[in-house]
Amino acid sequence: MDTHKPDQYVHPEFEEVHLQDYLAVLRRRRKTILVAFFAVVFGVTLFTLLVKPVYEATATLHVRDEKVKGGLLTDLGLSRENPIETEIEILKSRTNAEEVVGRLHLNWSVERRSDGLEFEILEFLSSAEEPDYKVVLTGADSFEVKDDAGKVVATGRDGALARGDGMSLLLKGIRGESGDSFRLTLVPFSESVTALRDEVRASEVGKGTNIIKLSYRNTDPELARDVVNTLAQVYLDRSISLKTEEARKSVEFIEQQLEEVRGLLDTAEQSLEGFKTSTGVVRLDREAEALIERLTEAEKERSAVGLRKKQAEFAIEALETALARGETYAPAVLADEPVVAEMAKKLADLEVQKRGLLVEVTPAHPAAQAIQDQIAGIQRKLLSTFTSSRNAMALRIAALSDEMARYEAELKKLPKAEQELARLTRFATVNAEIYTFLLQKHEEARIARAATISNIIVIDPAVSPDKPVKPQKKKNLLLGIIVGGMLGVGLAFFREYMDDTLKDPDAIKRVMGKPILATIPHIEGKKGEQQGRKGSLVAHLEPKSPAAEAFRSLRTALNYSRINESHKVILVTSSFPGEGKSTIASNLAVILAQTGARVILLGCDLRKATLHEVFGTPKTPGLTEILAKQADFEGALHNAGIENFDFINAGASPPNPAELLDSKQMRQLLGELKEIYDHVVIDAPPSLLVTDTQILCSMADLVVAVMELGRVPLKAARQLREVLESVSAPFAGMVLNDKTRKQEAYYGSYGYYGSYGYYGDGSEETTKKRKWLKKRD
């Protein structure tokens, strides 16, 4: 009886992990790592080379904090003290984006343009549900438009509007050849606006600088430039639209008055000069000159008051608009009056507070509503003040008109000639004074309007970018290499985690509780006539190979095994088919025979026999025929030309293999073979699939389990151990078979045999290996 107790095994999950274990995983899964690595690198490289280059256009804007200062229309707008985040949101607002899309026609999409075809789209409208057209040149300057069904819906020429079937198209500057074409689609306006807002980037350049960097990316560098510059211009125009409304109307009114006064002045001067020439009367007396001077002053004052009254009306209109829209506005007219100036200052302070508050809350917040109510209250007071001032100015104009009427009545008392000269002199003098006055006010209004526009300055307008920002080839390739490596390593460890097979000899020893008798390296097989299964008999065909030396180690380990006193019957089994047990059993039998002992190899895998393929003999007769008494022992015995070595094939596959192996004839046959031979090597079936091996274990002196690294799951190995223990099998240990070169993946070489060789071996291969080892040392 075997008194040796197997060591308590440790579950692999609770093993202490070392750096060498991680490196072993990387060696085992190097194919996974390489495949993932090259797949990612190839994909990134392909994407980088094929993707269209993306260009970025950039502009910088400075938002000034100071108030606008001017002459006549001072303080047209409020303080520009506004959180930069608010200005950025205003810049990217939907209203601005809609204006840009409308101006640049970004909802017109041109695709599949023929090489060399040039044109400019001036107009494109369609009432179709999904506007999609193909435009084909039919001549040097003519074209036809087809719908998505291929039907011609319109024809046109360069510079002429083409209409038909609910669509119109105007092309200009067509340059191409007949047959050139392009695809023209009308993208929904809202989608174009949303896409533009998502792609526009705006941010402050440095904290507290009030400089906004505006950028946009597109595959067309010129379009990217135009979008940035157009958006900046729209932002500037809209930011001052309300504040310049009063100034614009004032300038327009003054310009209109200048035209009228200029015409009257020219007429008056010509008439005066003609009257003096024709009559010879060139000078008025002092009384008439004084009367004309007073009349001129009254006329001049009435014009000035009338201008201020008109500006007051413009201010009233702007205030009413601001109140209706809920906006903040302080008119510039009457800003020199203390009451108006104080209210304008309060409005500016409240607007700053409101904008600062809106950064954190919505306009519906009670605090924001309270400030807005205060702003509206002050604006209503301003509206009342301006209305009173307008009415007062109207009364003053009426009084001046009455005064001028009295002066004109006195002029009529003069002699006829002096009366006509006084009238002409008065017209010329009054119009000259008014014209000079209007010129001064026009210049003040124009300067004030210009100052308001410059409140936001475009520091650097966008230019067409020369180099693309995407793809960044070097960066992409570097990231591809890094990500590919990380993904490969991650997949390797993931596959290792999901793989519950036993890959480590130490883990196998812990699970099975038995030693590793030998590790058989991968058997290449000899070329030519001995290729295939027959070439796997390396113990005979290649006695100096590493595999043959490994079988000698197995023989030594079995000789010193203390499982049983008698080592005559040696059973070789495995967990599953295909682990190489027949090859191991054949080579073990040959190695035992090389010591001079008489050895017989008995093929007991009656279900799937392969022993006859190893030795190149007929499958029958064999063990099945012997046990069924269809053939005698001598008729089934084979000799492979190896001294002291015989073998018996499994024979035909019987319907009852387990019953045959458990029969009295089988036990008698083994008894007879033990008398004739020194060793009987049994090639048994896999232990986990059939009960044949459990029957044969009771007849064996030693049981050897062949296990392929990386193939047998942990649960299967435990089950194999339980099966052998259940029948009290004389289990000597395991033989690890590197059938698929997995051993090399674990250790990087085939043990010591692959690089050590034999003493006195002068082969070229051995010499090369020694030189290589010497270089490594």
Order of alpha helices (4+ residues) and beta strands (2+ residues): alpha-alpha-beta-alpha-alpha-beta-beta-beta-beta-beta-beta-beta-beta-alpha-beta-beta-alpha-alpha-alpha-alpha-alpha-alpha-beta-alpha-alpha-beta-alpha-alpha-beta-alpha-beta-alpha-alpha-alpha-beta-beta-alpha-alpha-beta-alpha-beta-alpha-beta-alpha-alpha-alpha
